[in-house]
Amino acid sequence: MTALAVSPRPLSPPPPMRRPVPSLVERQQAVLRLFGDDALAPGLPSFRAVLVHEVERLFHALVLPTVRACWPDVDQSPFLAKWKAGYILYCGLGLSTIVCSRRRPGLVDVASRGLRAVDASESTIVGAARMAIPVVFRVLERRLCERAALGAAWILVLDEALDDDHGGGGVGERASALRRALRGECSDDASVALRTSAAMARALRARCDDADDHAALDGVIGHVEAWIDGEVASVAGVPDPTGTSFRMAGVAGSMEILLWAVRRYAGDVERDFLYRIAELGQMADDWLDIDKDQTQGRVTPATTGVWTIDDMARVFARAGALLDDLAAQAGEPRGAPFHRLLVRTFRGEVQRMARTLVENP
């Protein structure tokens, strides 16, 4: 099943409830408590080192030059810290799909079977990954990994562009400018985020290998247009019947970009897992931004009480269960060294995401 099948239904939010809003400090502490810091202890084996090395390599070799061509001072922008953290998380998730898929490359599958046969330790598995993963990401699936890197970065740039007023035009003009950017078009006087979005759209389109790739990317753009429409409707004060302020359209639009990049390997479990991670990040971001959004008169699921720390905990637990399913479909038993490494790597990245959101309000 390809990544462009019907999107998994979002976890149903509870009805809005009137409750006191904790202070920003209390919310920050609650987020850090929820996600913990157990996976961040120094010296614990995980796949992070090898994974982030490849993600960073793609960032500096491909993503940053593409962005700097339109946004020369992005390195000095306040956007950089959140963008880089989000990119590492999303690109890492996309590349992890290759390793965890039931259709994963033969080299990974053979190596994994051999390591299980000898009951290899966590440290031995990490050592093997350091040798095998660069071969997969740089040689066997180089083009796919480039798409995943550009797609992960594009998600964050699009999100930044969605926050622009694009010269103060009305909501219709805003939607039109964003739609043109999805097709690689924008005016010379457009915002830097909008021009960068258009450039990244062109870079992704250039990495389509055939008509099927182009058609699949067109389908993804349909999801992103729904994301844009949702954001514009939210700004215009149009109520979302689900109570989530059109946030789930953003989850779908952003994750479909990643799923397109790795569609050869992405099935139902991978899709559901990526959706939950994106939903979790949006929940945490909105919950931490309650004060800012209320000051600006912006309605979000957090300002209305639809999303709370309890809802984050529920989605976090669901993501953990899906991670178990990913390991199982790859033939890795629960509690075995590979499974422990996978869980520790995932928890560590989510914990880093939480810290970044707390430290960059």
N, C-alpha and C positions, 0 to 999 in steps of 0.2 A: 504494500500500500504506500502511495507516495505521500509527501508532506502536504499535498494540496487537497486532501480529502476533507470531509466535513470536520470543522474544528470541534475538539472535545468540549462538552458543555462546562462552563465555569462552575465552580463550587457555589451553590446557592447561598447568598448572604442572608443573615437574619434580618427581620424587619427593623427599621430605624427605631432607636430607643433614646429617650432623653436621659442623659446621665452627666454628672460633672466631668469636665475635661481636665485631666491631670496637667500640671505645669510642664513646660518644655523639659526641664531637668528630670522630672519624674518620668516623662515619656522616653527620654533618652536612656535612662537607667533601665526602664522596663524592656526596651528593645535589646539592650546589651545582655540583660538577664535571660531573655527568651532564647537568643541564639547562642549564648555562652561563649567561652573562649578555650574550651578543652582541646580543640584541634589546632590551636595556635602555639601550644607548648613547644619550645625549641627542642630539636633532636628527634621528634617523632617522625617515623618514615611516612611518606605520602607521595602521591604522584605530582604534587604541586611543582616541585623544582623543574622536572623535565617538561611538564605541560606549560608552565609560565615561561620557561626559556623559549619555547617555540612560539608562544603567543606574543612575547615581547619582540622576538626576531621579526615576525610578520609586521608588528606595529611600526618598528623603526625602518624596515626595508620597504614597506608598501604603503601602510596607512598614513603615517605621518607625512611623507612626501606628497601624497595626494591631497591631504588637507592643507598643508602649508602653501601649496600653489594658490589657494584661494584665501587662506587665513594665515598670513605670514607670522602674526604675533600670537598664534594660538598657545605657544609655550608660556606666555605671560598672562593668559586669560584665566579668570576665576573658574571657567568651565573645565579647565584641564584636569583637575584632580578627580572630579566625579566622572568625567568622560573616560579617563584612563582606567579607573576602578571598574566602571561598568563594562568597558571593552574587555578587560581581562576576564571578568566573570562570564560574559556572553560568548566571547570567542572560545574560552576554555570549555564551556558547555557544548558548543558546537563541535569542537574537535573531539571531545570525549565521546560524542555520539558514535564516531567512527570506531572507537575501541570497544564500546559496549554493545554495539548492534549485533543482532543474531546473524547479520550478513557481513560482519567485520572482515577486514582483509585477511587472506590466508596466512601471511606472515605472523600477524597478531594471534590468530587462532592456533596455529601450530606451536608458537612459543608458549602460549597460555596452557595448552594441553600438556606440554612437556614439563612446565613448572609445577602443575598440579600433580603430575605423575611422581615427581620426586619430593613432593610435599615441601616446596621451597618456602623459605622464610620471607617476611615482608621486605627485609633489606635486599634479599636476592632478587625478588620480583622488581623492586625499584631499580636495581642495577641493570636488569635485563631491559626494562623500559627505556633506560637512558640510551641503550644501543639500538633498540628496535623502533622507537617512536620517531626519531629524526628521519629514519629511512622511509617510514610511512608518510610523514607529513611533508617532507622535502622532495621526495622522489615519486613514490607510488601515487600519492594523492595531492601533489603540489597545487594543482589548479583549484581543486575543491577547497583546500585550506586557504588559498588566497580569497576565494569567494566568502568563506566564513569570516575571515578577518575584516574584509571590507564591509560585509553585512553587519557584523557586530558593531563596528565603528559608526556605520550609517544610522543604526537604530538611535544612538545617542545624539548624533548631529540632527536628525529629524526631530527628536524630542526638543532640542534646543531651538530649532527653527519654529516649532509649534508655539513656543513662548514669545516669539517676536510679534511686534505689531505690524511689521512690514510697511513702515512708513505711515502708520496711522490710518490705513484704509479700513473700510468696513469688513464685516465678516465674509461677505461674498468675495471681495477682492483678496482677502487672506486665503480663502480656500482655493481660489483660482491660481494664486502664486505658488502655493504648495503643490498643487496638482501638476503645474508645469515643471516644477523642480523634480518631481518623481520621474519625469521623462527627460531629464537632463537639460531643461531649459530654464533660464531666468534672465531678468534684465540686469544691466551693468550696475544699476544703482540699488539692487536688492541687498538685503542684509547679508553679512558675512556668513551667517549660519545657513541662509537660504542658498547662496552661491555655492557653498561647500556641499550642501545636500545634492544639488544638481550635478556637481562634479563627481560625487561618489556614485550617483545613479549611472552616469556615463561609464565609470570604471567597472561597475558590476555588469552592465550590459555588454561591455567589451569582452567579458569573460564567459559569455554564453558560447557554447561550442556548436550548437545546432538549433534547428527549428524548435525541437522539444524544450530546450533550455529557455529560448525566448518566450515560448508560450507559457511555460511554468512561471517565469518571472513576471509576465503580464498578469497572471493570476495572483501573484503576491502583491503586485501594485494595487489590485482591487481591494485586498485586505487593508493596505496602507491608506487608500482613499477613504475607506470606512473609518479608519482611525482619525483622519483629518476631519471628516464630516462630524464625528463625535466630538472632537475638540471644539470645532466651530459652533456646534449646537450648544455645548456646555457654556462657552463664552456668551452666547446669545441668550442664555437663561432657559433653554428648552429642557424640560424635565426628562430624565431617563427613567422609563418604567421600572427598570430593575433596581433603581436606587443607587447605582454605582457610578453615576455621573459620566457615563460612556467610557469608563476606564477599561473595561474588558475589550473594547474595540482596539485600544492601544496595546493591550497584551497580545491580542491576536495579530495585529499588524506587525508588531516588532518581532514576534517569534516566528511568523511565517517567513520573514526575511532569512532568519537563520536556518529554518527547516528547508527552504529552497536550496541554500548553499550545500547542505549535506543530505539532500533528498534521496540519494542512492542508498543511504544507510538508515534513514529515519522512518520508523514505523509508529504505531499507535502509542506505545509506551514512551518512546522518546518525545513524541509531541506533547503528551500529557505532562511529562516531567518538565519540559521547557516552559510550558504555559504556567505551571505552578510556580516556578522560580521567578518568572516575570511578574506574576501576580503578587508574589511575596515582596519583591522589590518595590513595586508600586504602592502596596499597602504601607510598608515601612516609611517610604518617602512622604506619602500623604499624611500619615499620622504624625510624623515629626514636624511637618509644615503647617499644622493646624493654625497656629497663631498668625503666620504670614498670610495664609490663604484667607483667613477671616478678616484680616486688616485690609486685604485687597478686594474683599467682597466676592471671593471665588468659592463656589460650592464644590466640595469633593465628598467622597464617601466617608472620609474621616471627620470633616466638619459637621456632617449630619448625624454621625454616630453609627453609620452602617458598618464601617470598618473599625474594629477595635483591636487591642492587643490579643484578645481571645481569638479573633478571626485569624490573625497572623499565626498564632500557635496552631490552629487547625490546618492551615495551608502548609505550614512548615512540616507538620506530621505527615500530611499527605505526600509531600515531596520526598520525605524520607522513605515512605513505603514504596513509592515508585522507583526510588534508587535501588531498593532491594530487588524489585522486579527486573530492572535493567541488568543487574549482576546475574540474576537467575537465568534470564534468556540468553546470556552469553556463556552459560554453563558454569558459572562461578557460584559455589554453594554459599549460603548465608553463614557468616561467621568465619569463613575461610580467609586466609591472608589477603587475597585479592579483594574480597568484599570489604574487609576492614580498611584497606587502603583507599578504596573507592569512597566509602562513607566518610573517612577522615578528610579526604581531599575536598569533598563536597561541603562538609560542615565548615572546614577552614575558609573556603571561598565565601560562603554565606556570612560567616563571622567577620571577615574582612569587609564585605559589603556593608554590613551593619555599622561597623566602626567608621567607615568612610562617610556614611550618611550622617552619623552623629557628629562627627568632627567637621563636617562641611555643611552647616545648616543653610 
